[in-house]
Amino acid sequence: MVTRILTGIVGIALAAFIIQTGDWPFAAFALVLPLIGWYEYSKAFIKKGLRTAFILGILGITLIWGCAWLGNMEEMVAVVTGITLVTLLLTVFLHGRISPVEAGISVGGILYVGIPFAHLVMLRFLDDRMIATQLGGFELGCAYVWVMFIGTWASDTFAYFTGSAIGSHKLCPSISPNKTVEGFLGSVVGTTASIAALGHLFFGFPLPEMAVLGVLLSLFATLGDLVESVIKRHTGIKDSGSLIPGHGGVLDRFDSVLYTAPMVYYFALITQWMEK
């Protein structure tokens, strides 16, 4: 537990520096993490006797990230299309060495880790307008990244403590035996209150919007966690990796972010559109 807490403190400090700095350090952070996540994903399926198109996955994730960093959405669609078709073509060119199942797993993994982190980049650089706060100015995109991360962390924290204290009804026992309905409801209430307070009182976002976003963050964070749990159960692993002491691998730590980052990005776009 001590290792987990110390690692968490260091991780939060590092994340704060990277989020606030933005620019290339944040973009680099959002490239390294999915590449590590892709390695963990591929390693997990190797334990199941299934290989991924590993090198092609590195290329695809890097190109998807590059499109997000440069703001080229049409090119990103082209990259996703090309990587999907080329990966499936490997079943022809490498017939007998890569099966259609392995090609499908490869495409799924590339999109699973590549697309969400690309949305994280797009969210951070969504809008450079400044918001005045008690701690100084925040770029709008930076503010949304903070809301996303704090909401995701709050969801995990409230679910854990509420479930540990009063949890008795299993949420998805065949997927994640430790998750409870009470924990999920605690997550919804706690995350909604946290994001409403942070978003409205600190960043000045409309209170109703932040309340809705809080509910969505708790829901999407839980779904992201459950998706990774399914993958781990299918491949027979306990943790995706051991890179982060006390926390497992990148996919263990960022499984919820894979779902909350795209959601917050589109939520921000929709609310901006509604304000015009």
C-alpha positions as CSV (number, residue, x, y, z in Angstrom):
1,M,0.0,0.0,0.0
2,V,2.9,2.4,0.8
3,T,4.4,1.7,-2.6
4,R,1.1,2.4,-4.3
5,I,0.6,5.7,-2.4
6,L,4.1,6.9,-3.1
7,T,3.9,6.0,-6.7
8,G,0.5,7.8,-6.9
9,I,2.0,11.0,-5.4
10,V,4.9,11.0,-7.9
11,G,2.6,10.1,-10.8
12,I,0.2,13.0,-9.9
13,A,3.1,15.5,-9.7
14,L,4.5,14.3,-13.0
15,A,1.0,14.4,-14.6
16,A,0.4,17.9,-13.3
17,F,3.7,19.2,-14.7
18,I,3.0,17.6,-18.1
19,I,-0.6,18.8,-18.3
20,Q,0.3,22.3,-17.4
21,T,3.3,22.5,-19.7
22,G,1.3,21.2,-22.7
23,D,3.1,21.6,-26.1
24,W,5.5,18.7,-27.1
25,P,5.9,17.2,-23.6
26,F,2.2,16.5,-23.4
27,A,2.2,15.2,-27.0
28,A,5.1,13.0,-26.3
29,F,3.5,11.7,-23.1
30,A,0.4,10.8,-25.2
31,L,2.5,8.9,-27.6
32,V,4.7,6.9,-25.2
33,L,1.7,5.7,-23.2
34,P,-0.3,4.0,-26.0
35,L,2.9,2.4,-27.4
36,I,3.5,0.9,-24.0
37,G,-0.1,-0.1,-23.8
38,W,0.1,-1.7,-27.2
39,Y,3.1,-3.8,-26.0
40,E,1.1,-4.8,-22.9
41,Y,-1.9,-5.7,-25.1
42,S,0.2,-7.8,-27.5
43,K,2.0,-9.5,-24.6
44,A,-1.3,-10.5,-23.0
45,F,-2.6,-12.2,-26.2
46,I,0.7,-14.0,-26.7
47,K,-0.1,-15.7,-23.4
48,K,-3.3,-16.9,-25.1
49,G,-1.3,-18.2,-28.1
50,L,-2.4,-15.3,-30.3
51,R,0.1,-13.0,-32.1
52,T,-0.6,-9.4,-33.1
53,A,0.8,-7.4,-36.0
54,F,3.2,-5.7,-33.5
55,I,5.3,-3.6,-35.8
56,L,2.3,-2.5,-37.9
57,G,0.6,-1.6,-34.6
58,I,3.5,0.7,-33.6
59,L,3.3,2.4,-37.0
60,G,-0.4,2.8,-36.9
61,I,-0.5,4.2,-33.3
62,T,2.3,6.6,-34.2
63,L,0.5,7.8,-37.3
64,I,-2.8,8.2,-35.5
65,W,-1.0,10.2,-32.8
66,G,0.7,12.4,-35.4
67,C,-2.6,13.2,-37.1
68,A,-4.1,14.3,-33.7
69,W,-1.0,16.4,-32.9
70,L,-1.2,18.2,-36.2
71,G,-5.0,18.4,-36.1
72,N,-5.5,16.5,-39.4
73,M,-8.8,14.7,-38.8
74,E,-9.2,13.6,-42.4
75,E,-5.8,12.1,-42.5
76,M,-6.5,10.3,-39.3
77,V,-9.5,8.6,-40.9
78,A,-7.3,7.7,-43.8
79,V,-4.7,6.2,-41.4
80,V,-7.3,4.1,-39.6
81,T,-8.7,2.9,-42.8
82,G,-5.3,2.0,-44.2
83,I,-4.0,0.3,-41.1
84,T,-7.3,-1.8,-40.8
85,L,-7.1,-2.9,-44.5
86,V,-3.4,-3.6,-44.4
87,T,-3.7,-5.6,-41.2
88,L,-6.4,-7.8,-42.7
89,L,-4.3,-8.2,-45.9
90,L,-1.7,-9.9,-43.7
91,T,-3.9,-12.9,-43.6
92,V,-3.3,-13.2,-47.4
93,F,0.3,-12.2,-47.6
94,L,1.3,-14.1,-44.5
95,H,-1.3,-16.9,-44.9
96,G,-0.7,-19.6,-42.3
97,R,1.3,-17.3,-40.1
98,I,-1.4,-14.8,-39.1
99,S,-5.0,-15.9,-38.8
100,P,-8.1,-13.8,-39.3
101,V,-8.7,-13.9,-35.6
102,E,-5.2,-12.5,-34.9
103,A,-5.7,-9.8,-37.5
104,G,-9.0,-8.8,-35.9
105,I,-7.3,-8.8,-32.4
106,S,-4.5,-6.6,-33.9
107,V,-7.0,-4.1,-35.4
108,G,-9.0,-4.0,-32.2
109,G,-5.8,-3.3,-30.1
110,I,-4.5,-0.6,-32.4
111,L,-7.8,1.3,-32.2
112,Y,-8.3,0.5,-28.5
113,V,-5.1,2.2,-27.4
114,G,-4.4,4.5,-30.3
115,I,-7.7,6.4,-30.8
116,P,-8.4,7.3,-27.2
117,F,-4.9,8.8,-26.6
118,A,-5.2,10.7,-29.9
119,H,-8.4,12.2,-28.4
120,L,-6.4,13.1,-25.3
121,V,-4.1,15.1,-27.5
122,M,-7.0,16.7,-29.3
123,L,-8.6,17.6,-26.0
124,R,-5.5,19.2,-24.6
125,F,-5.1,21.4,-27.7
126,L,-8.8,21.9,-28.3
127,D,-8.9,25.6,-27.5
128,D,-6.1,28.0,-26.2
129,R,-8.5,30.6,-24.8
130,M,-7.5,31.4,-21.3
131,I,-9.7,30.9,-18.2
132,A,-8.9,33.0,-15.1
133,T,-8.8,31.0,-11.8
134,Q,-7.5,31.4,-8.3
135,L,-4.3,29.7,-9.4
136,G,-3.8,31.8,-12.5
137,G,-4.8,31.3,-16.2
138,F,-5.6,27.9,-17.7
139,E,-6.1,27.2,-21.4
140,L,-9.6,25.9,-22.0
141,G,-8.2,22.6,-23.4
142,C,-6.0,22.2,-20.3
143,A,-9.0,22.8,-18.0
144,Y,-10.9,20.1,-19.7
145,V,-8.0,17.7,-19.4
146,W,-7.9,18.4,-15.6
147,V,-11.7,17.8,-15.4
148,M,-11.3,14.5,-17.3
149,F,-8.4,13.2,-15.2
150,I,-9.8,14.3,-11.8
151,G,-13.3,13.0,-12.7
152,T,-11.7,9.6,-13.7
153,W,-9.7,9.4,-10.5
154,A,-12.7,10.5,-8.4
155,S,-14.8,7.8,-10.0
156,D,-12.3,5.1,-9.1
157,T,-11.8,6.4,-5.6
158,F,-15.4,6.8,-4.7
159,A,-16.3,3.4,-6.2
160,Y,-13.5,1.7,-4.2
161,F,-14.3,3.3,-0.8
162,T,-18.1,3.1,-1.1
163,G,-17.9,-0.5,-2.3
164,S,-15.5,-1.5,0.5
165,A,-17.7,0.2,3.1
166,I,-21.2,-0.9,2.1
167,G,-21.0,-2.9,-1.1
168,S,-23.0,-6.1,-1.1
169,H,-24.6,-6.4,-4.6
170,K,-22.2,-7.5,-7.3
171,L,-22.2,-5.3,-10.4
172,C,-20.6,-7.7,-12.9
173,P,-19.5,-10.7,-11.0
174,S,-18.4,-12.7,-14.0
175,I,-16.1,-9.9,-15.2
176,S,-15.0,-8.0,-12.1
177,P,-16.1,-9.7,-8.9
178,N,-15.0,-6.8,-6.6
179,K,-17.2,-4.2,-8.3
180,T,-20.5,-3.6,-6.6
181,V,-23.7,-1.7,-7.4
182,E,-23.2,0.4,-4.2
183,G,-19.7,1.2,-5.3
184,F,-20.9,2.3,-8.7
185,L,-23.7,4.5,-7.2
186,G,-21.1,6.0,-4.8
187,S,-19.0,6.8,-7.8
188,V,-21.8,8.5,-9.6
189,V,-22.7,10.7,-6.6
190,G,-19.1,11.4,-5.6
191,T,-17.9,12.1,-9.2
192,T,-20.8,14.3,-10.0
193,A,-20.3,16.4,-6.8
194,S,-16.5,16.7,-7.4
195,I,-16.8,17.7,-11.1
196,A,-19.7,20.1,-10.4
197,A,-17.5,21.8,-7.7
198,L,-14.3,21.8,-9.7
199,G,-15.8,22.8,-13.1
200,H,-18.2,25.4,-11.8
201,L,-16.4,27.0,-8.8
202,F,-12.8,26.8,-10.1
203,F,-13.0,27.0,-13.9
204,G,-16.4,28.8,-14.1
205,F,-18.1,26.2,-16.4
206,P,-21.9,26.1,-16.2
207,L,-23.1,24.0,-13.2
208,P,-25.7,21.9,-15.1
209,E,-23.2,21.0,-17.7
210,M,-20.6,19.9,-15.1
211,A,-23.2,17.9,-13.2
212,V,-24.1,16.0,-16.4
213,L,-20.4,15.6,-17.2
214,G,-19.8,14.2,-13.7
215,V,-22.5,11.5,-14.3
216,L,-21.0,10.6,-17.7
217,L,-17.5,10.4,-16.3
218,S,-18.5,7.9,-13.6
219,L,-20.3,5.8,-16.2
220,F,-17.6,5.9,-18.9
221,A,-14.8,5.3,-16.3
222,T,-16.6,2.2,-15.1
223,L,-17.1,0.9,-18.6
224,G,-13.5,1.4,-19.5
225,D,-12.4,-0.5,-16.4
226,L,-14.8,-3.3,-17.2
227,V,-13.5,-3.6,-20.8
228,E,-10.0,-4.1,-19.6
229,S,-11.2,-6.6,-17.0
230,V,-12.7,-8.6,-19.9
231,I,-9.4,-8.6,-21.8
232,K,-7.5,-9.7,-18.7
233,R,-9.9,-12.5,-17.9
234,H,-9.8,-13.7,-21.5
235,T,-6.1,-13.7,-21.7
236,G,-5.6,-15.1,-18.1
237,I,-3.5,-12.2,-16.7
238,K,-3.8,-10.4,-13.4
239,D,-2.2,-7.1,-14.4
240,S,-1.4,-5.8,-17.9
241,G,2.2,-5.0,-16.8
242,S,4.5,-4.0,-13.9
243,L,5.8,-0.6,-15.2
244,I,4.0,1.4,-12.4
245,P,4.9,0.0,-8.9
246,G,1.8,-0.8,-7.0
247,H,-0.5,0.0,-9.9
248,G,0.4,-2.5,-12.6
249,G,0.8,-1.5,-16.2
250,V,-0.3,1.4,-18.4
251,L,-3.6,-0.3,-19.4
252,D,-4.3,-1.0,-15.7
253,R,-3.8,2.7,-14.8
254,F,-5.4,4.3,-17.9
255,D,-8.1,1.8,-18.7
256,S,-10.8,4.3,-17.7
257,V,-9.1,7.2,-19.5
258,L,-9.4,5.2,-22.7
259,Y,-13.2,5.8,-22.4
260,T,-13.4,9.1,-20.6
261,A,-10.9,11.1,-22.8
262,P,-12.9,10.7,-26.1
263,M,-16.2,11.3,-24.2
264,V,-15.0,14.6,-22.6
265,Y,-13.6,15.7,-26.0
266,Y,-16.9,15.3,-27.7
267,F,-18.8,16.7,-24.7
268,A,-16.6,19.8,-25.0
269,L,-17.2,20.1,-28.7
270,I,-21.0,19.8,-28.2
271,T,-21.2,22.3,-25.4
272,Q,-19.1,24.8,-27.4
273,W,-21.4,24.3,-30.4
274,M,-24.5,24.8,-28.2
275,E,-23.1,28.1,-26.9
276,K,-22.7,29.6,-30.3
